[in-house]
Amino acid sequence: MSSEYVLTLSCPDRPGVVAAVSGLLAARGCNITESQQFGDAVEGRFFMRVQFTAALPEDELRAALTALAPEFAMELRLHDLAVRPRVLVMVSKLGHCLNDLLYRMRSGLLEIDIVAVVSNHPDLRPLTQSYGIDYHHLPVAQETKPRQEAEVLTLVEHYRADLVVLARYMQVLSEDLCSKLSGKVINIHHSFLPSFKGAKPYHQAHSRGVKLIGATAHYVTADLDEGPIIEQEVARVNHTHSPEDLAAMGRDVERLALSRAVRWHAEQRVLLDGHKTVVFPR
């Protein structure tokens, strides 16, 4: 029986990396079904994603790749595609992104398992439980934030979550929590040209007559909304659109950007490149 794997790696850019990896896989009877690579000329680093089938035991394959890594100073990861990422979703009151992720998961469009939903409000409990998924209401205030975040971390560990998705969770994660979940949290937020922060961003955008609205999905870091960007989506608007129209259109682009980011993360298509990402979409 063959298994399907994804190998992702980064290393200093030099000749022979592709040949070494593909040769190793071929020598062990693996069949490469997809291969993408990118050389960052500015940073001098090489990135590669290889999807392949293999009949040999995973530990034997992993040992062979680990033995190859020092020659090229590789940082590599091997992932069995049969293992679906376990995802914990965090929300507040807006349910469009959560609803979209739940639908895509159930319909087979998103190969993840949403194992629990955490919210600082009770509003989205009926939606979540209609999918048979646990819902945890964890209210938060300034004085209770450390305790609430400790409970969040406990739930991440309890559900063995591989990824946390902030699906319009309207709270800022502390630097401590960002550090403990580094590289494992994806957020979605509106992004305008120009950018508007604070309350009622769509009303601000409307008053300035913007022509584009958008959304950005990114990994969460301690720098608010400045983590490595995974995906962005935009929609063109004009003077006939009301603030309510902009908000409705904004919800659509938020759904699209977030679902793509989660999908690409789940399929091991996103590699970190400093403050940026290298994304190998289909």
Backbone as CSV, one residue per row, in Angstrom:
resi,resn,N_x,N_y,N_z,CA_x,CA_y,CA_z,C_x,C_y,C_z
1,MET,0.838,-1.189,0.000,0.000,0.000,0.000,0.879,1.247,0.000
2,SER,0.582,2.177,-0.917,1.336,3.421,-0.993,0.684,4.491,-0.134
3,SER,1.501,5.364,0.418,1.029,6.540,1.136,1.461,7.775,0.369
4,GLU,0.713,8.872,0.551,1.046,10.118,-0.134,1.633,11.093,0.875
5,TYR,2.776,11.663,0.519,3.494,12.553,1.419,3.758,13.897,0.751
6,VAL,4.035,14.887,1.604,4.551,16.171,1.145,5.846,16.441,1.895
7,LEU,6.885,16.738,1.137,8.158,17.163,1.706,8.335,18.647,1.413
8,THR,8.553,19.449,2.450,8.874,20.858,2.257,10.244,21.115,2.856
9,LEU,11.005,21.990,2.203,12.346,22.264,2.701,12.793,23.657,2.303
10,SER,13.741,24.177,3.067,14.442,25.401,2.709,15.905,25.218,3.089
11,CYS,16.771,25.885,2.331,18.201,25.753,2.561,18.922,26.859,1.794
12,PRO,20.203,27.062,2.041,20.949,27.999,1.203,20.860,27.578,-0.260
13,ASP,20.694,28.548,-1.150,20.530,28.252,-2.570,21.874,27.856,-3.179
14,ARG,21.911,26.645,-3.719,23.132,26.143,-4.352,22.760,25.046,-5.332
15,PRO,23.618,24.744,-6.294,23.306,23.686,-7.253,23.192,22.320,-6.588
16,GLY,22.331,21.483,-7.141,22.272,20.087,-6.732,21.177,19.712,-5.764
17,VAL,20.439,20.694,-5.261,19.424,20.375,-4.252,18.298,19.541,-4.866
18,VAL,17.750,19.995,-5.999,16.650,19.275,-6.642,17.093,17.872,-7.038
19,ALA,18.295,17.764,-7.600,18.801,16.462,-8.023,18.962,15.520,-6.833
20,ALA,19.464,16.047,-5.723,19.675,15.206,-4.545,18.357,14.685,-3.980
21,VAL,17.356,15.575,-3.889,16.061,15.171,-3.329,15.345,14.206,-4.252
22,SER,15.247,14.554,-5.529,14.533,13.683,-6.471,15.259,12.357,-6.637
23,GLY,16.602,12.386,-6.597,17.358,11.144,-6.704,17.132,10.233,-5.509
24,LEU,17.101,10.817,-4.328,16.836,10.028,-3.121,15.464,9.362,-3.195
25,LEU,14.472,10.118,-3.622,13.119,9.569,-3.704,13.028,8.490,-4.777
26,ALA,13.642,8.745,-5.930,13.600,7.766,-7.020,14.289,6.469,-6.625
27,ALA,15.399,6.577,-5.912,16.144,5.388,-5.499,15.337,4.508,-4.556
28,ARG,14.340,5.093,-3.918,13.508,4.328,-2.980,12.123,4.029,-3.550
29,GLY,11.994,4.168,-4.855,10.758,3.778,-5.535,9.604,4.738,-5.353
30,CYS,9.891,5.971,-4.944,8.821,6.961,-4.756,8.448,7.571,-6.102
31,ASN,7.201,7.961,-6.223,6.706,8.574,-7.458,6.301,10.022,-7.181
32,ILE,7.044,10.972,-7.749,6.745,12.386,-7.545,5.539,12.780,-8.391
33,THR,4.512,13.328,-7.749,3.292,13.744,-8.445,3.194,15.257,-8.613
34,GLU,3.953,16.001,-7.804,3.948,17.458,-7.910,5.237,17.987,-7.299
35,SER,5.864,18.947,-7.985,7.101,19.521,-7.466,7.158,20.996,-7.832
36,GLN,7.418,21.834,-6.828,7.547,23.271,-7.032,8.738,23.774,-6.232
37,GLN,9.438,24.742,-6.786,10.584,25.297,-6.097,10.754,26.777,-6.411
38,PHE,11.478,27.464,-5.519,11.703,28.897,-5.685,13.032,29.268,-5.050
39,GLY,13.820,30.033,-5.790,15.063,30.544,-5.253,14.939,32.027,-4.965
40,ASP,15.102,32.408,-3.706,15.031,33.810,-3.308,16.407,34.433,-3.531
41,ALA,16.532,35.185,-4.631,17.825,35.754,-4.992,18.306,36.787,-3.986
42,VAL,17.369,37.470,-3.338,17.743,38.501,-2.368,18.320,37.878,-1.106
43,GLU,17.642,36.870,-0.582,18.075,36.233,0.671,19.030,35.069,0.441
44,GLY,19.134,34.602,-0.819,20.012,33.483,-1.112,19.525,32.164,-0.570
45,ARG,18.195,32.014,-0.456,17.633,30.770,0.052,16.778,30.098,-0.999
46,PHE,16.709,28.782,-0.873,15.979,27.944,-1.817,14.830,27.264,-1.085
47,PHE,13.667,27.220,-1.717,12.469,26.629,-1.123,11.908,25.585,-2.078
48,MET,11.419,24.490,-1.524,10.926,23.405,-2.366,9.781,22.666,-1.686
49,ARG,8.808,22.280,-2.492,7.701,21.432,-2.035,7.562,20.280,-3.016
50,VAL,7.630,19.066,-2.495,7.519,17.876,-3.329,6.408,16.988,-2.779
51,GLN,5.463,16.638,-3.628,4.383,15.721,-3.256,4.637,14.410,-3.978
52,PHE,4.561,13.304,-3.251,4.924,12.026,-3.857,4.236,10.868,-3.140
53,THR,4.213,9.715,-3.793,3.712,8.493,-3.179,4.891,7.580,-2.885
54,ALA,4.768,6.815,-1.814,5.852,5.931,-1.392,5.272,4.693,-0.739
55,ALA,5.900,3.550,-0.975,5.445,2.295,-0.383,6.282,1.891,0.819
56,LEU,7.439,2.538,1.011,8.300,2.156,2.126,7.792,2.768,3.436
57,PRO,8.188,2.211,4.578,7.738,2.736,5.879,8.153,4.190,6.076
58,GLU,7.310,4.967,6.763,7.576,6.392,6.954,8.867,6.623,7.731
59,ASP,9.152,5.815,8.740,10.361,6.037,9.524,11.621,5.816,8.688
60,GLU,11.569,4.891,7.741,12.706,4.663,6.848,12.899,5.856,5.910
61,LEU,11.797,6.374,5.395,11.848,7.544,4.517,12.360,8.764,5.272
62,ARG,11.856,8.948,6.474,12.269,10.097,7.282,13.760,10.020,7.636
63,ALA,14.235,8.827,7.924,15.647,8.652,8.265,16.545,8.994,7.078
64,ALA,16.132,8.605,5.885,16.927,8.893,4.691,16.991,10.393,4.427
65,LEU,15.869,11.079,4.596,15.844,12.523,4.379,16.655,13.253,5.446
66,THR,16.558,12.794,6.669,17.322,13.406,7.760,18.819,13.267,7.522
67,ALA,19.224,12.133,6.962,20.641,11.917,6.666,21.130,12.830,5.548
68,LEU,20.236,13.191,4.623,20.611,14.063,3.512,20.717,15.526,3.950
69,ALA,19.934,15.918,4.931,19.796,17.330,5.299,21.110,18.048,5.605
70,PRO,22.037,17.477,6.382,23.251,18.235,6.738,24.097,18.658,5.537
71,GLU,24.114,17.855,4.471,24.930,18.183,3.303,24.534,19.515,2.689
72,PHE,23.239,19.841,2.760,22.738,21.074,2.156,22.241,22.076,3.199
73,ALA,22.453,21.795,4.475,21.953,22.640,5.569,20.448,22.861,5.431
74,MET,19.742,21.779,5.183,18.298,21.838,4.939,17.503,21.914,6.235
75,GLU,16.452,22.688,6.209,15.385,22.609,7.193,14.219,21.959,6.471
76,LEU,13.822,20.773,6.891,12.805,20.046,6.132,11.710,19.490,7.032
77,ARG,10.559,19.258,6.403,9.420,18.654,7.092,8.790,17.639,6.161
78,LEU,8.423,16.491,6.721,7.728,15.451,5.969,6.348,15.279,6.565
79,HIS,5.327,15.331,5.717,3.949,15.258,6.199,3.178,14.193,5.431
80,ASP,2.499,13.330,6.159,1.621,12.319,5.578,0.268,12.975,5.289
81,LEU,-0.131,13.028,4.013,-1.363,13.732,3.655,-2.620,13.042,4.171
82,ALA,-2.498,11.798,4.620,-3.657,11.124,5.201,-3.993,11.678,6.581
83,VAL,-3.046,12.400,7.190,-3.257,12.986,8.522,-3.803,14.398,8.339
84,ARG,-5.082,14.580,8.632,-5.723,15.877,8.464,-5.402,16.784,9.651
85,PRO,-5.084,18.044,9.399,-4.798,18.970,10.500,-5.995,19.134,11.431
86,ARG,-5.725,19.172,12.711,-6.755,19.409,13.720,-6.764,20.905,14.017
87,VAL,-7.916,21.533,13.823,-8.020,22.994,13.853,-8.949,23.444,14.975
88,LEU,-8.485,24.390,15.770,-9.320,25.062,16.761,-9.606,26.460,16.231
89,VAL,-10.884,26.813,16.132,-11.286,28.105,15.586,-11.708,29.026,16.729
90,MET,-11.254,30.283,16.661,-11.651,31.284,17.643,-12.464,32.367,16.946
91,VAL,-13.606,32.738,17.544,-14.517,33.723,16.955,-15.026,34.664,18.040
92,SER,-15.652,35.740,17.591,-16.370,36.628,18.515,-17.852,36.562,18.169
93,LYS,-18.403,37.602,17.532,-19.835,37.584,17.216,-20.133,37.382,15.735
94,LEU,-19.191,37.752,14.862,-19.415,37.625,13.421,-19.135,36.199,12.979
95,GLY,-20.129,35.582,12.317,-20.013,34.156,12.021,-19.727,33.784,10.585
96,HIS,-19.508,34.766,9.688,-19.381,34.416,8.279,-18.154,33.555,7.986
97,CYS,-17.035,33.846,8.600,-15.826,33.049,8.348,-15.947,31.660,8.975
98,LEU,-16.458,31.584,10.190,-16.669,30.283,10.825,-17.627,29.438,10.001
99,ASN,-18.741,30.021,9.591,-19.734,29.293,8.807,-19.123,28.752,7.518
100,ASP,-18.294,29.566,6.869,-17.661,29.155,5.623,-16.692,28.000,5.845
101,LEU,-15.888,28.074,6.902,-14.945,26.994,7.187,-15.670,25.688,7.520
102,LEU,-16.737,25.793,8.304,-17.521,24.600,8.651,-18.129,23.971,7.405
103,TYR,-18.698,24.794,6.532,-19.304,24.282,5.303,-18.260,23.617,4.411
104,ARG,-17.123,24.273,4.223,-16.090,23.715,3.347,-15.534,22.415,3.911
105,MET,-15.411,22.325,5.229,-14.949,21.085,5.835,-15.942,19.958,5.593
106,ARG,-17.222,20.217,5.877,-18.241,19.172,5.736,-18.412,18.742,4.282
107,SER,-18.264,19.682,3.346,-18.484,19.353,1.928,-17.243,18.760,1.266
108,GLY,-16.147,18.623,2.007,-14.946,18.028,1.453,-14.064,18.978,0.679
109,LEU,-14.362,20.274,0.744,-13.556,21.265,0.031,-12.334,21.699,0.821
110,LEU,-12.328,21.356,2.097,-11.227,21.751,2.981,-10.861,20.538,3.823
111,GLU,-9.661,20.004,3.611,-9.240,18.764,4.273,-8.674,19.051,5.659
112,ILE,-9.564,19.469,6.559,-9.188,19.727,7.946,-10.252,19.127,8.850
113,ASP,-9.938,19.006,10.120,-10.920,18.618,11.134,-11.007,19.750,12.155
114,ILE,-12.119,20.468,12.161,-12.346,21.488,13.183,-12.770,20.763,14.450
115,VAL,-11.913,20.797,15.451,-12.138,19.988,16.644,-12.858,20.747,17.750
116,ALA,-12.828,22.082,17.708,-13.513,22.884,18.720,-13.550,24.332,18.271
117,VAL,-14.513,25.055,18.838,-14.623,26.497,18.606,-14.601,27.190,19.957
118,VAL,-13.799,28.248,20.055,-13.682,29.042,21.277,-14.139,30.452,20.967
119,SER,-14.936,31.032,21.861,-15.417,32.390,21.641,-15.516,33.154,22.950
120,ASN,-15.348,34.462,22.836,-15.560,35.321,24.011,-17.020,35.751,24.113
121,HIS,-17.879,35.229,23.236,-19.323,35.477,23.271,-20.063,34.157,23.026
122,PRO,-21.316,34.057,23.474,-22.056,32.803,23.297,-22.814,32.710,21.979
123,ASP,-22.806,33.754,21.157,-23.699,33.874,20.013,-23.627,32.735,18.996
124,LEU,-22.447,32.193,18.739,-22.283,31.230,17.650,-22.313,29.779,18.125
125,ARG,-22.775,29.574,19.354,-22.902,28.209,19.866,-23.865,27.362,19.019
126,PRO,-25.081,27.860,18.675,-26.000,27.017,17.879,-25.410,26.596,16.535
127,LEU,-24.767,27.519,15.833,-24.147,27.181,14.552,-23.096,26.096,14.740
128,THR,-22.228,26.267,15.708,-21.145,25.307,15.935,-21.680,23.938,16.308
129,GLN,-22.624,23.911,17.226,-23.133,22.629,17.704,-23.986,21.920,16.661
130,SER,-24.507,22.657,15.676,-25.247,22.003,14.590,-24.328,21.116,13.753
131,TYR,-23.030,21.346,13.837,-22.044,20.501,13.165,-21.468,19.448,14.106
132,GLY,-21.996,19.373,15.316,-21.518,18.390,16.281,-20.154,18.704,16.836
133,ILE,-19.809,19.983,16.915,-18.487,20.411,17.363,-18.607,21.132,18.692
134,ASP,-17.660,20.870,19.583,-17.663,21.483,20.911,-17.482,22.997,20.817
135,TYR,-18.228,23.718,21.662,-18.164,25.179,21.711,-17.806,25.597,23.128
136,HIS,-16.785,26.425,23.253,-16.327,26.865,24.567,-16.448,28.383,24.658
137,HIS,-17.301,28.838,25.570,-17.497,30.274,25.781,-16.534,30.726,26.873
138,LEU,-15.549,31.508,26.481,-14.549,32.004,27.428,-14.553,33.530,27.392
139,PRO,-15.382,34.155,28.226,-15.404,35.630,28.257,-14.038,36.178,28.628
140,VAL,-13.771,37.402,28.164,-12.469,37.990,28.456,-12.624,39.474,28.757
141,ALA,-11.900,39.929,29.752,-11.782,41.348,30.082,-10.304,41.615,30.341
142,GLN,-9.958,42.871,30.443,-8.546,43.212,30.594,-7.917,42.503,31.788
143,GLU,-8.652,42.471,32.901,-8.090,41.880,34.123,-8.107,40.349,34.092
144,THR,-8.920,39.757,33.212,-9.004,38.292,33.152,-8.277,37.700,31.949
145,LYS,-7.669,38.549,31.129,-7.044,38.089,29.891,-5.987,36.998,30.113
146,PRO,-5.067,37.137,31.070,-4.078,36.069,31.271,-4.723,34.720,31.592
147,ARG,-5.744,34.728,32.443,-6.410,33.471,32.800,-7.164,32.896,31.598
148,GLN,-7.833,33.776,30.839,-8.577,33.306,29.669,-7.637,32.697,28.628
149,GLU,-6.486,33.331,28.408,-5.547,32.800,27.428,-4.927,31.487,27.896
150,ALA,-4.758,31.331,29.207,-4.270,30.060,29.737,-5.277,28.948,29.448
151,GLU,-6.575,29.280,29.560,-7.619,28.307,29.238,-7.606,27.967,27.750
152,VAL,-7.368,28.969,26.908,-7.265,28.719,25.466,-6.130,27.742,25.188
153,LEU,-4.974,27.978,25.796,-3.822,27.109,25.581,-4.109,25.692,26.077
154,THR,-4.828,25.581,27.176,-5.209,24.263,27.683,-6.082,23.534,26.679
155,LEU,-7.008,24.257,26.055,-7.878,23.639,25.048,-7.090,23.229,23.804
156,VAL,-6.137,24.053,23.407,-5.288,23.691,22.265,-4.584,22.363,22.544
157,GLU,-4.075,22.219,23.754,-3.378,20.986,24.131,-4.364,19.827,24.276
158,HIS,-5.537,20.095,24.867,-6.535,19.043,25.072,-7.011,18.457,23.748
159,TYR,-7.270,19.319,22.782,-7.773,18.851,21.483,-6.642,18.498,20.509
160,ARG,-5.411,18.629,20.979,-4.242,18.349,20.144,-4.338,19.107,18.815
161,ALA,-4.664,20.386,18.915,-4.844,21.217,17.725,-3.503,21.528,17.073
162,ASP,-3.445,21.332,15.764,-2.246,21.658,14.993,-2.253,23.115,14.550
163,LEU,-3.450,23.702,14.482,-3.599,25.055,13.959,-4.727,25.761,14.697
164,VAL,-4.536,27.051,14.973,-5.591,27.900,15.534,-5.936,28.943,14.476
165,VAL,-7.221,29.084,14.196,-7.681,30.052,13.197,-8.519,31.116,13.884
166,LEU,-8.099,32.367,13.751,-8.858,33.488,14.291,-9.826,33.958,13.210
167,ALA,-11.055,33.445,13.287,-12.064,33.711,12.265,-12.916,34.907,12.689
168,ARG,-12.302,36.092,12.635,-12.872,37.332,13.137,-13.022,37.283,14.658
169,TYR,-11.946,36.871,15.311,-11.853,36.924,16.770,-11.360,38.317,17.131
170,MET,-12.213,39.102,17.769,-11.945,40.526,17.948,-11.214,40.823,19.253
171,GLN,-10.171,40.040,19.499,-9.304,40.266,20.644,-7.859,40.131,20.193
172,VAL,-6.989,40.918,20.781,-5.565,40.846,20.449,-4.905,39.797,21.333
173,LEU,-4.213,38.843,20.727,-3.502,37.839,21.503,-2.259,38.452,22.142
174,SER,-1.975,38.025,23.356,-0.804,38.552,24.060,0.477,38.064,23.394
175,GLU,1.559,38.766,23.679,2.867,38.372,23.142,3.240,36.971,23.605
176,ASP,2.875,36.629,24.843,3.195,35.312,25.388,2.481,34.212,24.615
177,LEU,1.183,34.394,24.346,0.437,33.376,23.612,0.920,33.280,22.170
178,CYS,1.221,34.427,21.559,1.759,34.421,20.195,3.053,33.621,20.131
179,SER,3.885,33.778,21.145,5.155,33.062,21.184,4.945,31.556,21.326
180,LYS,4.031,31.169,22.202,3.793,29.746,22.440,3.149,29.053,21.244
181,LEU,2.416,29.801,20.429,1.746,29.228,19.264,2.361,29.733,17.958
182,SER,3.611,30.091,17.996,4.280,30.667,16.825,4.175,29.755,15.606
183,GLY,3.742,30.332,14.484,3.605,29.585,13.253,2.378,28.707,13.186
184,LYS,1.532,28.760,14.229,0.357,27.880,14.287,-0.957,28.643,14.391
185,VAL,-0.912,29.966,14.167,-2.135,30.776,14.258,-2.282,31.599,12.980
186,ILE,-3.455,31.504,12.360,-3.772,32.295,11.173,-4.902,33.253,11.513
187,ASN,-4.745,34.507,11.119,-5.756,35.539,11.373,-6.263,36.107,10.057
188,ILE,-7.466,36.661,10.088,-8.027,37.369,8.937,-8.430,38.759,9.400
189,HIS,-8.085,39.761,8.602,-8.553,41.103,8.926,-8.743,41.892,7.640
190,HIS,-9.555,42.935,7.714,-9.777,43.791,6.553,-8.490,44.529,6.233
191,SER,-8.309,44.816,4.961,-7.149,45.624,4.569,-7.563,46.515,3.417
192,PHE,-7.483,47.811,3.626,-7.923,48.781,2.633,-6.729,49.529,2.036
193,LEU,-6.966,50.084,0.885,-6.024,51.021,0.283,-6.731,52.373,0.215
194,PRO,-6.464,53.348,1.079,-5.552,53.280,2.225,-6.133,52.450,3.360
195,SER,-5.347,52.266,4.402,-5.773,51.434,5.520,-6.490,52.263,6.574
196,PHE,-7.525,51.648,7.172,-8.274,52.314,8.226,-8.324,51.416,9.448
197,LYS,-7.916,51.952,10.574,-7.903,51.195,11.814,-8.953,51.743,12.771
198,GLY,-9.244,50.953,13.794,-10.192,51.406,14.798,-11.614,50.999,14.469
199,ALA,-12.565,51.736,15.070,-13.982,51.390,14.949,-14.525,51.714,13.557
200,LYS,-15.473,50.913,13.118,-16.204,51.111,11.868,-15.281,51.409,10.665
201,PRO,-14.399,50.470,10.330,-13.476,50.724,9.217,-14.188,50.917,7.886
202,TYR,-15.319,50.219,7.686,-16.019,50.367,6.410,-16.662,51.749,6.280
203,HIS,-17.113,52.299,7.383,-17.637,53.659,7.343,-16.512,54.659,7.053
204,GLN,-15.337,54.424,7.640,-14.190,55.280,7.347,-13.815,55.191,5.875
205,ALA,-13.819,53.968,5.367,-13.458,53.776,3.962,-14.466,54.451,3.040
206,HIS,-15.748,54.352,3.388,-16.790,54.968,2.577,-16.629,56.481,2.560
207,SER,-16.322,57.066,3.698,-16.191,58.519,3.774,-14.995,59.033,2.981
208,ARG,-14.013,58.157,2.731,-12.838,58.541,1.954,-12.965,58.168,0.484
209,GLY,-14.062,57.510,0.131,-14.287,57.169,-1.269,-13.324,56.139,-1.829
210,VAL,-13.039,55.099,-1.077,-12.100,54.086,-1.570,-12.649,53.391,-2.807
211,LYS,-11.757,52.851,-3.621,-12.133,52.135,-4.841,-11.879,50.636,-4.723
212,LEU,-11.121,50.257,-3.705,-10.857,48.845,-3.457,-11.023,48.563,-1.970
213,ILE,-11.655,47.439,-1.651,-11.635,46.932,-0.288,-11.018,45.544,-0.344
214,GLY,-10.527,45.088,0.772,-9.858,43.795,0.730,-9.738,43.145,2.083
215,ALA,-9.062,41.999,2.091,-8.824,41.243,3.315,-7.465,40.567,3.218
216,THR,-6.827,40.404,4.358,-5.511,39.781,4.437,-5.540,38.644,5.448
217,ALA,-5.069,37.474,5.035,-4.889,36.338,5.940,-3.399,36.194,6.197
218,HIS,-3.020,36.099,7.457,-1.604,36.087,7.796,-1.359,35.281,9.062
219,TYR,-0.111,34.872,9.247,0.270,34.239,10.501,0.343,35.307,11.584
220,VAL,-0.036,34.931,12.777,-0.076,35.873,13.893,1.289,35.949,14.573
221,THR,1.729,37.174,14.801,2.929,37.437,15.586,2.578,38.477,16.649
222,ALA,3.547,38.802,17.477,3.315,39.808,18.517,3.116,41.195,17.926
223,ASP,3.561,41.413,16.682,3.329,42.685,16.002,1.932,42.657,15.388
224,LEU,1.038,43.450,15.914,-0.374,43.401,15.553,-0.584,43.516,14.048
225,ASP,-1.234,42.490,13.466,-1.603,42.463,12.048,-0.417,42.662,11.111
226,GLU,0.777,42.315,11.567,1.961,42.486,10.728,2.707,41.178,10.498
227,GLY,2.044,40.046,10.784,2.685,38.754,10.579,2.803,38.411,9.104
228,PRO,3.582,37.377,8.769,3.783,36.985,7.379,2.464,36.723,6.655
229,ILE,2.288,37.379,5.517,1.039,37.307,4.758,0.978,36.016,3.954
230,ILE,-0.164,35.330,4.035,-0.386,34.103,3.274,-1.224,34.378,2.027
231,GLU,-2.306,35.140,2.176,-3.207,35.390,1.053,-3.937,36.711,1.241
232,GLN,-4.257,37.347,0.127,-5.054,38.575,0.134,-6.109,38.495,-0.965
233,GLU,-7.220,39.171,-0.740,-8.307,39.222,-1.723,-8.860,40.631,-1.735
234,VAL,-9.270,41.117,-2.908,-9.812,42.463,-3.030,-11.105,42.439,-3.835
235,ALA,-11.894,43.495,-3.677,-13.104,43.713,-4.477,-13.155,45.189,-4.847
236,ARG,-13.533,45.485,-6.069,-13.637,46.869,-6.515,-14.990,47.439,-6.098
237,VAL,-14.984,48.678,-5.601,-16.212,49.350,-5.180,-16.236,50.742,-5.801
238,ASN,-17.388,51.397,-5.692,-17.490,52.755,-6.243,-18.428,53.601,-5.386
239,HIS,-18.726,54.806,-5.869,-19.484,55.782,-5.081,-20.918,55.363,-4.805
240,THR,-21.421,54.378,-5.533,-22.816,53.956,-5.319,-22.965,53.006,-4.140
241,HIS,-21.869,52.468,-3.631,-21.936,51.502,-2.542,-22.009,52.210,-1.193
242,SER,-22.952,51.768,-0.374,-23.109,52.313,0.977,-22.109,51.644,1.921
243,PRO,-21.929,52.195,3.135,-21.075,51.507,4.110,-21.525,50.073,4.373
244,GLU,-22.844,49.860,4.359,-23.366,48.505,4.568,-22.998,47.587,3.403
245,ASP,-23.013,48.140,2.176,-22.583,47.357,1.018,-21.118,46.952,1.153
246,LEU,-20.293,47.911,1.576,-18.873,47.630,1.736,-18.649,46.536,2.776
247,ALA,-19.389,46.611,3.871,-19.242,45.604,4.922,-19.638,44.223,4.409
248,ALA,-20.725,44.150,3.617,-21.172,42.869,3.065,-20.145,42.308,2.094
249,MET,-19.632,43.165,1.226,-18.600,42.725,0.288,-17.329,42.347,1.028
250,GLY,-17.042,43.077,2.105,-15.871,42.761,2.915,-15.960,41.378,3.536
251,ARG,-17.153,40.988,3.964,-17.327,39.658,4.536,-17.014,38.579,3.502
252,ASP,-17.385,38.833,2.242,-17.110,37.858,1.185,-15.615,37.698,0.947
253,VAL,-14.891,38.817,0.851,-13.452,38.704,0.588,-12.717,38.129,1.796
254,GLU,-13.218,38.390,2.995,-12.621,37.788,4.185,-12.762,36.266,4.148
255,ARG,-13.945,35.787,3.783,-14.176,34.339,3.675,-13.198,33.699,2.703
256,LEU,-13.082,34.319,1.524,-12.245,33.741,0.476,-10.773,33.713,0.881
257,ALA,-10.279,34.838,1.388,-8.864,34.899,1.755,-8.539,33.910,2.875
258,LEU,-9.418,33.832,3.876,-9.147,32.949,5.003,-9.202,31.482,4.593
259,SER,-10.214,31.096,3.822,-10.333,29.685,3.444,-9.150,29.243,2.590
260,ARG,-8.666,30.122,1.707,-7.500,29.765,0.898,-6.267,29.605,1.779
261,ALA,-6.084,30.530,2.724,-4.916,30.457,3.604,-4.926,29.175,4.424
262,VAL,-6.088,28.820,4.969,-6.192,27.591,5.768,-5.945,26.374,4.890
263,ARG,-6.494,26.386,3.693,-6.295,25.255,2.782,-4.831,25.087,2.426
264,TRP,-4.169,26.173,2.075,-2.762,26.080,1.681,-1.877,25.669,2.845
265,HIS,-2.205,26.144,4.049,-1.472,25.701,5.232,-1.683,24.208,5.447
266,ALA,-2.919,23.753,5.331,-3.238,22.342,5.559,-2.552,21.438,4.538
267,GLU,-2.382,21.942,3.324,-1.752,21.157,2.268,-0.234,21.347,2.240
268,GLN,0.320,21.982,3.262,1.767,22.186,3.370,2.302,22.978,2.177
269,ARG,1.568,24.022,1.787,1.968,24.830,0.638,2.569,26.179,1.039
270,VAL,2.697,26.423,2.335,3.197,27.709,2.822,4.503,27.493,3.578
271,LEU,5.558,28.179,3.131,6.854,28.119,3.807,7.235,29.524,4.249
272,LEU,7.731,29.640,5.459,8.144,30.935,5.977,9.486,31.348,5.388
273,ASP,9.576,32.614,4.994,10.793,33.189,4.440,11.043,34.510,5.167
274,GLY,11.538,34.404,6.405,11.710,35.595,7.226,10.367,36.183,7.598
275,HIS,10.137,37.463,7.237,8.863,38.114,7.513,7.850,37.899,6.390
276,LYS,8.220,37.090,5.410,7.348,36.810,4.273,7.019,35.318,4.227
277,THR,6.206,34.958,3.248,5.947,33.545,2.996,6.219,33.235,1.537
278,VAL,6.558,31.987,1.290,6.578,31.426,-0.056,5.388,30.496,-0.132
279,VAL,4.480,30.741,-1.072,3.261,29.936,-1.195,3.300,29.211,-2.534
280,PHE,3.110,27.897,-2.489,3.083,27.075,-3.697,1.650,26.595,-3.935
281,PRO,0.762,27.452,-4.487,-0.622,27.027,-4.696,-0.737,26.067,-5.864
282,ARG,-1.882,25.406,-5.973,-2.118,24.521,-7.109,-2.219,25.354,-8.373
